[in-house]
Amino acid sequence: MTLLSSSKYILRKKVCIVFFKLFYFYPECLPIAFERLVEKLKDDNVGVINGAVSTILEVARHNPEYVKFASKPLYDLLNGNISNWILIKVLKLFTILSGVEPRLLRKLAEPIGRILSNTTSKSVEYEAIICIIKSFTEYPALIQLAQDRITGFIESNDNNLKYLGLNALKSLLDVNIETVAEFRSHILECFSCTDLSIKIMAIEMIKLTTTSDTTEEIVDKFLKELETQSEAQEEIIDAILYIVSYDTYELVEDFQWLVKSLFAVIRYKSEKHE
């Protein structure tokens, strides 16, 4: 704790990071030392602030209730001129903290919306999207903003960004499946992607958003893909079986078509084992 006041910023930074190990192995010291650590959020060195935020984030993942009193200095950081890496961690922190202190949401809505609207960093943009999806389900304007930004990720030519967009969309699925249905054409495009990780993520999304109106179209599309000896054969077959058997065949309207499709699946599985 004495080293937290060292004149050497590198020592203050290292101590902030070491504090997590101290808290982890000796949690009894949290009431004594945590407040001193939070003070470092106002340090004049960005490295020290980063070290403090990193440790506070790890503490929050284990004990979010304990970190609530750090909300004010973290909020000041959110509105300050900080590095993107610190901002990402602060957004992660508020995603956690809003789960145990919902009253934070009203205060956080404006700065997080502003950050998402103005940032040029894709990493910050993604983290703001995730924060909104997980915490601001009752704020339709923010959800719409996040949804618009997800579209930009999915339409990107960069496969890494496309994958992140699908991952964010999957999080949106957990809170509003009807909203995700609006992305159906984008998801189908991702299914045609040559990147295997994107294809597999798209298969999962298609599986979870298929309706009785689209069942035959989707299954037929999956069966055509199997004919190409796709690397994702197992995932495609699992998705077909999930869709047609969902809720005791709730999505199936034509059982003759179902039998035909299942025979096709059996044939592909047999060919693979041969």
N, C-alpha and C positions, 0 to 999 in steps of 0.2 A: 504493500500500500504506500510505503514511503517513496518507492520508485515512480509512482504515478505523478509525483510532483517534480521529477527530475528535470533539470534544465536541458537535457538531451532528448530530443523528440523521439529518436530511435529507441531509446529505453522505454519511454512512455508507451510507444506503439507496441513493443514486444510484451510489456507487462499486461496491456489490455487484452492481448491474445492469450497469454498464459493464464489469465484469470478464468477462462472457461474450464481448463483442466482442474483448477483449484475448486471451482464451483461443483464440478462433476464428481470429484473424489471426496470433497469435503463440503457438502451442501450446507452444513451448519454455519459456514462463513458468509452465506448469501446476505443475511440481514446486516452484517457488519460492513461488507465490502461493496455490495452492489450499487449503493447510492454513490459511492466514490467513483465507480466505473462510469456511471451515467453522467457524472460531471464532465467526463472527457469528451462527451458529445459536443461540448462548447470549446474544445481545445483550438488553438490557433494553427495547428498543423493538420493537414488533410489525412496524413498517414495515421495519426493517432485517432482521429475521428473514425477512420475506416476500421481500425483495430477494435475500437469500442463497439461500433455498430455490428461487426462480425460476431463478437462474443455475445452481445445482447440478443442477436438473432438466434444463436444456438440455445441460449437460455430460454427464449420464448418458445422454441420448438419443444422443450421439455416441460416448461412451467409458464405458460402464457399469462396466468393470473398475476404472477410475481412481477411481470414486466410492465403492467398497466401504468404504473406511476411514471414511466419514462415517456409516456405519450407526448407530453408537451415539448421537450427538447427534440424528439423525433419529428414532431409536426413542424417545428422551426426549421429543421434540416430539409424537410419536404418542400418548404417554401423558399429555401435559400439557394445560393449558387454553389452546388456541390457536384462532385464528379458523378458520371453516369454509374460507375460501379457502386458507389455509396447509395445513390438513388435507387438502384435495383434492390439493394438489401433493405432499404427503408420501406419500399413498396411491399416486399415480402413480409416485413415485420407488421405492417398495418393490415395485411391480409390475415395474419394470425390474430392480431389484437382485436380486430373488429368482430371476430368470432366470440370473444369473451367480454367485449365492451361495445355493444351495438350503438351506443350513443355517439361513438366516434364518427359514424358514417355521415351524419349531417355536416360535420365540420370538414370531413375529408373529401366530400363529393366534388367541390369546386377545384381544389388544387390537383386532384388526380385527373379530373376531366381536362384541365388545362395542360397538364403534363402530356397526356395522351394526344391532345390536339396539336401540341407544339414541338414535341421532341423529334429530333432527326435520327436518334439512335434506335435501331431495330430491337436491341436488347431491352431498352427501357420501355419501348412501345409494347413489346410482348408481355413484359411483367405487369404493366399497367392494365392491359387487357385481362390477364389472369386475375388480377386484384378485383377488377370490376365484376367479372363473371362470378367469382366466388363470394363477393361481399355485398354487391350493390344490385341484387335481384329486384329490389323494390324501387329502383331508379331507372325508369324506361329510357330516358334520354341518354344516360350513360351506357346502358346495355346496347342501345342502337349505335352509339359511337364505337363501342368495342366491336360490334358486329360488322360495321363498315370497315374497320381496320383489319379484321380477320380476313375479309375479302381480299384486301391488298396482299396479305401474306400468301393466301392460297393461289392467287393469280400470278405470283412472282415466278420468274424464270429460274430463280435460285432454289434448288431442291431443299436446302436446309431451311429456308424461310417457308417454303410450301409445307414441309413437315410440321414446323411449328404452328402454322396456320391450322392444319388439321388437328393438331393436339389441342389447340385452344378451342376449336370447334367441338371437340369431344367433351371438353369441360362444360361448354355451353349446353351440350346435350343433356348433361346431368341436371340442369336447372330448367330447361325449356326445350323439350324435344320438338315442339311445333316450329320454333325459330330455326332450328337446324335444318328442317325440311326445305326451307327456302334456299339452302345451299346444295340441293340435290344435284344440279347440273355440274357444279364445281367438284363435288365428290366423285361423280362418275368420270369426270376428266382425269382426276387423280388416280382412279382405278386403272386407267390406260397408261399411266406413267411407267417408264422403264425402271425407275428406282424402286427396288423391292420393298424397302421400309415404308415408302409412301403408298405403294400398292396395298400392302398388308393393312396399314392404317385405314385406307379408304374402304377396304373390304369390311373391316369392323364397323365403320360408320354406316355403310350401306346396310349391313345386317341389322343394325339397330334402328334404322329409319325407314325400312321397307313397310309398306302398307298393303292392304288387300288389293288396292287398285294397281299397285306396281309389282306385286309378287311375281307374276308370270314373266314380265319384262326383265326383271332383275335376275331371276333364276336362269332364264334363257341366255342372258348376257354372260352369266357365270359359266354356263355349260359351253358356250362358244369359246370362252377363254381357256377352258380345260383342253379343248382341241389343239391349242397352240403349245401344249406341253409347258404351261406356265410354271415358274419356280414356286408360285404360291398355291400349288394344287391343294395341299392339305387345308390351308386356310379357306380356300374357295369351297371345297367340299363341306367343311364344317359349317360355313355360312349358309350354304344351300339347305343342309339338314336342319339348321337352327330356324331358318325362315319358314320352311314348309311344315315343321312340327310345332311351331310357336303356339302356345296356348291351345293345345289339342287341335291343330290344323285351322286355327281361327282365320289365318290369312289366305287360305286356299278356297277357291270358288269352284274349280273344275278338277274333280278327282281323277278323271281319265288323264288329264294333263299331268297330274301329280305322279301317277303310276309310271307314265312314260319318262318323266324327269328322274325319278328314283332309279329306274332301270339304267338310265344313262350314267348316273353317279356310280352305281354298282359296277358298270362296265369299266369306268375310268379307274376305280379302285383296284379292280382285278388286273387290269393291264399294268398298273404300277407295281403290283406285287409280283407279276410275272417277270 
